[in-house]
Amino acid sequence: QVQLMESGGGLVESGGSLRLSCAASGFTVSSYRMSWYLQTPGKERELVATITSDGGITNYADSVKGRFTISRDNVKNTVYLQMNGLKPEDTAVYYCKAQHMLWGTQYWGQGTQVTVSS
């Protein structure tokens, strides 16, 4: 069964840090571009960060550049999002997405809530 499971969300004070994890099962992430998205109530999901299958290229939304870092461990079949310098406006549900580099097949996780208090 194909599954992406996010973890690591929670409540943190402004300026704090969290590390999100996205563990894949039922498929191997090494052929997939991995991304993190966020979603707030009433809005569409927004791309936060993405990383190529070999980890060689990363891209970030302007709002998180210099504060968030996406990384991956293809041996552990897991992708991470290190979030530093958190701000109240980072409060959202964070989702992990896998997209096959050739075929475009996509999988989504169920999301993890991140809440940053001021």
C-alpha beads as a LAMMPS data file, in Angstrom:
LAMMPS data file: protein, C-alpha beads

118 atoms
117 bonds

1 atom types
1 bond types

-500.0 500.0 xlo xhi
-500.0 500.0 ylo yhi
-500.0 500.0 zlo zhi

Masses

1 110.0

Atoms # bond

1 1 1 0.000 0.000 0.000
2 1 1 1.420 3.354 -1.077
3 1 1 1.580 5.814 1.781
4 1 1 3.266 9.063 2.799
5 1 1 3.199 9.749 6.507
6 1 1 4.134 13.184 7.834
7 1 1 5.183 13.731 11.421
8 1 1 6.908 16.330 13.561
9 1 1 4.301 19.047 13.588
10 1 1 3.142 20.750 16.745
11 1 1 2.931 23.984 18.687
12 1 1 6.014 26.168 18.908
13 1 1 6.734 29.736 19.935
14 1 1 7.718 32.367 17.426
15 1 1 11.414 32.027 16.613
16 1 1 11.438 28.338 17.402
17 1 1 12.213 25.334 15.243
18 1 1 10.537 22.158 14.096
19 1 1 11.660 19.301 11.908
20 1 1 9.018 17.649 9.787
21 1 1 9.494 14.159 8.455
22 1 1 7.746 12.412 5.579
23 1 1 8.181 8.658 5.521
24 1 1 7.213 6.753 2.405
25 1 1 6.021 3.175 2.245
26 1 1 4.883 1.005 -0.634
27 1 1 7.204 2.732 -3.099
28 1 1 10.772 4.006 -3.299
29 1 1 11.250 7.760 -3.178
30 1 1 14.556 7.687 -5.047
31 1 1 12.749 8.199 -8.381
32 1 1 10.517 10.952 -7.080
33 1 1 10.774 14.688 -6.742
34 1 1 9.663 15.409 -3.191
35 1 1 7.933 18.566 -2.065
36 1 1 6.408 20.194 0.975
37 1 1 3.256 22.295 0.705
38 1 1 1.312 24.263 3.264
39 1 1 -2.375 25.009 3.443
40 1 1 -4.320 27.450 5.594
41 1 1 -8.106 27.453 6.003
42 1 1 -9.933 28.644 2.915
43 1 1 -6.828 28.778 0.758
44 1 1 -5.222 26.501 -1.779
45 1 1 -2.092 24.562 -1.022
46 1 1 1.118 26.514 -1.545
47 1 1 4.471 25.115 -2.485
48 1 1 7.029 25.555 0.285
49 1 1 10.044 23.600 -0.914
50 1 1 11.004 20.944 -3.400
51 1 1 13.983 18.646 -3.908
52 1 1 14.982 16.561 -6.906
53 1 1 15.254 12.780 -6.739
54 1 1 19.006 12.840 -6.142
55 1 1 18.852 15.782 -3.784
56 1 1 20.982 17.878 -6.094
57 1 1 18.564 20.744 -6.593
58 1 1 16.309 22.421 -4.070
59 1 1 13.889 25.292 -4.452
60 1 1 12.038 27.343 -1.880
61 1 1 9.190 29.779 -1.683
62 1 1 10.468 33.306 -1.090
63 1 1 8.694 33.397 2.259
64 1 1 10.827 30.583 3.699
65 1 1 14.196 31.116 2.014
66 1 1 16.974 31.199 4.556
67 1 1 14.765 29.701 7.261
68 1 1 13.622 26.302 5.960
69 1 1 15.740 23.481 4.564
70 1 1 14.446 20.483 2.645
71 1 1 16.518 17.315 2.601
72 1 1 16.090 13.647 1.856
73 1 1 17.480 10.281 2.823
74 1 1 16.718 7.832 0.030
75 1 1 18.044 4.938 2.107
76 1 1 15.507 5.693 4.827
77 1 1 12.866 6.539 2.194
78 1 1 12.220 9.777 4.042
79 1 1 12.142 13.498 3.315
80 1 1 12.609 16.226 5.887
81 1 1 11.783 19.890 6.311
82 1 1 13.864 21.715 8.892
83 1 1 12.002 24.841 9.912
84 1 1 13.940 27.505 11.803
85 1 1 12.974 31.013 12.778
86 1 1 9.300 30.125 12.711
87 1 1 6.774 32.933 12.470
88 1 1 3.060 32.996 13.283
89 1 1 2.339 33.262 9.551
90 1 1 3.960 29.844 9.074
91 1 1 0.979 28.335 10.903
92 1 1 -0.633 25.826 8.536
93 1 1 -1.109 22.178 7.742
94 1 1 2.008 20.929 5.984
95 1 1 1.732 18.231 3.357
96 1 1 4.325 16.061 1.695
97 1 1 4.053 15.214 -1.998
98 1 1 5.910 12.736 -4.169
99 1 1 5.968 13.118 -7.954
100 1 1 7.680 10.585 -10.228
101 1 1 10.425 12.286 -12.207
102 1 1 9.434 10.595 -15.494
103 1 1 5.801 9.511 -15.243
104 1 1 4.388 12.310 -13.106
105 1 1 2.565 9.936 -10.746
106 1 1 1.721 11.826 -7.556
107 1 1 1.144 10.800 -3.953
108 1 1 0.146 13.022 -1.039
109 1 1 0.442 12.591 2.683
110 1 1 -2.345 13.326 5.154
111 1 1 -0.701 16.467 6.543
112 1 1 0.690 17.601 9.872
113 1 1 -0.374 20.719 11.745
114 1 1 2.199 23.377 12.571
115 1 1 1.107 26.161 14.897
116 1 1 3.399 29.072 15.757
117 1 1 2.365 31.260 18.664
118 1 1 3.339 34.917 18.858

Bonds

1 1 1 2
2 1 2 3
3 1 3 4
4 1 4 5
5 1 5 6
6 1 6 7
7 1 7 8
8 1 8 9
9 1 9 10
10 1 10 11
11 1 11 12
12 1 12 13
13 1 13 14
14 1 14 15
15 1 15 16
16 1 16 17
17 1 17 18
18 1 18 19
19 1 19 20
20 1 20 21
21 1 21 22
22 1 22 23
23 1 23 24
24 1 24 25
25 1 25 26
26 1 26 27
27 1 27 28
28 1 28 29
29 1 29 30
30 1 30 31
31 1 31 32
32 1 32 33
33 1 33 34
34 1 34 35
35 1 35 36
36 1 36 37
37 1 37 38
38 1 38 39
39 1 39 40
40 1 40 41
41 1 41 42
42 1 42 43
43 1 43 44
44 1 44 45
45 1 45 46
46 1 46 47
47 1 47 48
48 1 48 49
49 1 49 50
50 1 50 51
51 1 51 52
52 1 52 53
53 1 53 54
54 1 54 55
55 1 55 56
56 1 56 57
57 1 57 58
58 1 58 59
59 1 59 60
60 1 60 61
61 1 61 62
62 1 62 63
63 1 63 64
64 1 64 65
65 1 65 66
66 1 66 67
67 1 67 68
68 1 68 69
69 1 69 70
70 1 70 71
71 1 71 72
72 1 72 73
73 1 73 74
74 1 74 75
75 1 75 76
76 1 76 77
77 1 77 78
78 1 78 79
79 1 79 80
80 1 80 81
81 1 81 82
82 1 82 83
83 1 83 84
84 1 84 85
85 1 85 86
86 1 86 87
87 1 87 88
88 1 88 89
89 1 89 90
90 1 90 91
91 1 91 92
92 1 92 93
93 1 93 94
94 1 94 95
95 1 95 96
96 1 96 97
97 1 97 98
98 1 98 99
99 1 99 100
100 1 100 101
101 1 101 102
102 1 102 103
103 1 103 104
104 1 104 105
105 1 105 106
106 1 106 107
107 1 107 108
108 1 108 109
109 1 109 110
110 1 110 111
111 1 111 112
112 1 112 113
113 1 113 114
114 1 114 115
115 1 115 116
116 1 116 117
117 1 117 118
